[in-house]
């Protein structure tokens, strides 16, 4: 992996905490170590290595997005900012999306969805990420709900 920085095998954990001059414990820093002093990688050359998907995804950038897709993503990011401004103060943590691939709802906090859309805009793809941990479905709303809520607020403000 030349040019991509140290591999996970070149980094070791920080040394144990030690007492500083004032008696407090201070932690060391991560230091590079030679590859040959580490134990062998149990998944080396394994085609089913679970980390291979992450390594392979960096080798193949996404397809460039079209100008229409770019326009739609910029509009989605703009809408997302409005939805967050309106709904986050009311306790809504983010948006739920029904996944067509796994038929499960995916819960995205505001910042995670924004980061994913920005990555799609810049890289042409979204990298996999960890799902929300034990989300409360009541804290998330659909994109359609957000749109309807924003339309309702706009209509109400226009009436006065």
C-alpha positions in Angstrom: 0.0 0.0 0.0 2.6 2.5 -1.1 1.6 6.1 -0.8 -1.4 5.4 1.4 0.3 5.9 4.7 1.1 3.2 7.3 -0.8 0.0 7.2 -2.6 -1.2 10.3 0.3 -3.6 10.8 2.8 -0.8 11.1 1.2 0.8 14.1 1.2 -0.4 17.6 -0.7 0.8 20.6 0.5 3.5 22.9 2.9 2.5 25.7 1.3 2.1 29.1 0.5 5.3 31.0 3.3 6.6 33.2 3.3 9.1 36.1 4.3 12.6 35.0 6.4 15.0 37.1 3.3 16.1 39.0 2.1 12.5 39.8 -0.6 12.5 37.1 -0.6 9.7 34.5 0.2 10.6 31.0 -0.3 8.4 27.9 2.3 7.9 25.2 1.7 8.2 21.5 1.2 5.7 18.7 4.5 4.8 17.2 5.4 2.9 14.0 7.1 -0.5 14.4 8.7 -2.7 11.8 6.3 -5.1 10.1 8.5 -8.1 10.9 8.0 -7.9 14.7 4.2 -8.2 14.5 2.4 -11.5 14.4 1.4 -12.7 11.0 -1.9 -11.5 9.6 -4.4 -14.5 9.9 -6.3 -13.2 6.9 -3.3 -12.6 4.6 -4.0 -13.8 1.1 -7.5 -14.9 2.2 -10.1 -13.9 -0.6 -12.8 -13.8 2.1 -10.9 -11.4 4.3 -13.6 -9.1 5.8 -11.3 -6.1 5.5 -10.7 -6.6 1.8 -13.9 -4.7 1.0 -12.5 -1.6 2.6 -9.1 -2.0 0.9 -10.5 -2.7 -2.5 -13.0 0.2 -2.3 -10.1 2.6 -2.1 -8.6 1.2 -5.2 -11.6 1.9 -7.4 -13.1 5.4 -7.2 -16.8 5.7 -7.9 -18.1 6.7 -11.3 -18.2 10.4 -11.8 -21.7 11.8 -11.1 -23.6 13.5 -13.9 -24.5 17.2 -13.7 -28.1 16.3 -13.1 -27.1 14.1 -10.2 -24.8 16.8 -8.8 -27.7 19.3 -9.0 -30.0 16.9 -7.1 -27.4 16.2 -4.5 -26.8 19.9 -3.9 -30.6 20.4 -3.6 -30.8 17.5 -1.1 -28.0 19.0 1.0 -29.8 22.3 1.0 -33.1 20.7 1.9 -31.3 18.6 4.6 -30.0 21.8 6.3 -33.6 23.2 6.3 -35.0 20.0 7.7 -32.4 19.8 10.4 -32.9 23.5 11.4 -36.7 22.9 11.7 -36.8 19.4 13.3 -33.7 19.0 15.4 -34.9 21.5 18.0 -38.1 19.4 18.3 -36.1 16.3 19.2 -35.8 14.7 15.8 -32.3 13.1 15.5 -32.3 12.4 11.8 -33.9 10.6 8.8 -35.0 7.0 8.4 -34.6 5.5 4.9 -36.2 2.2 3.9 -33.4 0.2 2.2 -34.4 -1.6 -1.0 -31.5 -4.0 -0.7 -32.1 -5.4 2.7 -35.7 -4.3 3.4 -34.7 -2.8 6.7 -35.0 0.8 7.9 -31.7 2.6 8.0 -31.4 5.4 10.6 -29.2 8.3 9.7 -28.3 11.1 12.2 -28.3 14.5 10.6 -24.5 14.8 10.5 -24.0 11.2 9.1 -26.5 11.8 6.3 -24.9 15.1 5.4 -21.4 13.5 5.4 -22.7 10.6 3.2 -24.3 13.0 0.7 -21.1 15.2 0.6 -19.0 12.1 0.0 -21.3 11.0 -2.8 -20.9 14.4 -4.3 -17.1 14.5 -4.1 -16.2 10.8 -4.6 -19.2 9.5 -6.7 -19.9 6.8 -4.0 -20.7 6.4 -0.3 -18.4 4.3 1.8 -20.0 1.8 4.1 -20.5 3.0 7.7 -21.7 1.5 11.0 -25.4 1.6 11.5 -26.9 3.7 14.2 -26.6 2.0 17.6 -29.9 0.9 19.0 -31.8 3.8 17.5 -35.2 4.8 18.8 -37.5 4.8 15.7 -39.5 7.6 17.2 -36.5 9.9 17.0 -36.3 9.6 13.2 -38.6 10.7 10.4 -38.8 10.0 6.7 -37.6 12.4 4.0 -41.3 12.8 2.9 -42.2 13.8 6.5 -39.4 16.4 6.4 -40.6 17.8 3.1 -44.2 18.0 4.3 -43.2 19.6 7.6 -41.2 22.2 5.8 -44.0 22.9 3.3 -46.4 23.3 6.2 -44.1 25.8 8.0 -43.7 27.7 4.8 -47.4 27.8 4.1 -48.1 28.9 7.6 -45.6 31.7 7.4 -47.0 32.8 4.0 -50.5 33.1 5.4 -49.4 35.9 7.8 
